[in-house]
Amino acid sequence: MATGFPDGIMSQNVGQSPRTKCPAPFLSKTYNLLEEEEERAGREAVENGSGGRRIVSWNSDGNGFVVWSPAEFSELMLPRYFKHNNFSSFVRQLNTYGFKKTASKRWEFQHEKFHKGCRHLLMEISRKKCEPSAFPAFLKASEENAASTAMGENNHLLLMEENKNLRRERLELEMQIAHFKALEIKLLECLSQQMGNYPSKVRRIC
């Protein structure tokens, strides 16, 4: 049956597959971050005999992940993968994709389609549209904790710097004291010599 289309065009259209849906960049970067951190911890375990202290990792079941140190995560991981260091912004992004904070005493997040070893499920996660007022309460807590952490770190740095200055001043004072003690000894020796020569001078005069 004639179709009105050249054979080459017809066969090309038939052979084309539907356009593959790609996951959101934020999801891919978060997944890559966890996988690369997992590989790094594995290498350290082989080299040092232990996994060491982790900043972020998959949870024990592989159905979520835990940010163990938000401060280090913000300083070291976020700039590398997301070009910013705002932990609250990262948490806000997680919420827009439907992630839930699942632990009260640590920063653990889960999504039904975000699992270890299941990268293909990322394309099934879509972004939610919601008003800022609908963000969960833990976002406010994260901002307060981030501010408190930053303030605590600043105070710690100031105290460390002040302690360093005090130690330097103490060392300088100890050096000055040692110098003055050496001068005192030399002066006493000179005075002793002068006093020892004084009687002989008197005898010569007489």
HELIX and SHEET records of a PDB file:
HELIX    1   1 ASP A    7  GLY A   15  1                                   9    
HELIX    2   2 PRO A   25  ASN A   48  1                                  24    
HELIX    3   3 PRO A   70  GLU A   72  1                                   3    
HELIX    4   4 PHE A   73  MET A   77  3                                   5    
HELIX    5   5 LEU A   78  PHE A   82  1                                   5    
HELIX    6   6 PHE A   87  THR A   96  1                                  10    
HELIX    7   7 ARG A  119  GLU A  124  5                                   6    
HELIX    8   8 PRO A  132  ALA A  134  5                                   3    
HELIX    9   9 ALA A  137  ILE A  205  1                                  69    
SHEET    1   A 4 VAL A  56  TRP A  58  0                                        
SHEET    2   A 4 GLY A  64  VAL A  67 -1                                        
SHEET    3   A 4 TRP A 107  GLN A 110 -1                                        
SHEET    4   A 4 LYS A 100  LYS A 101 -1                                        
END                                                                             
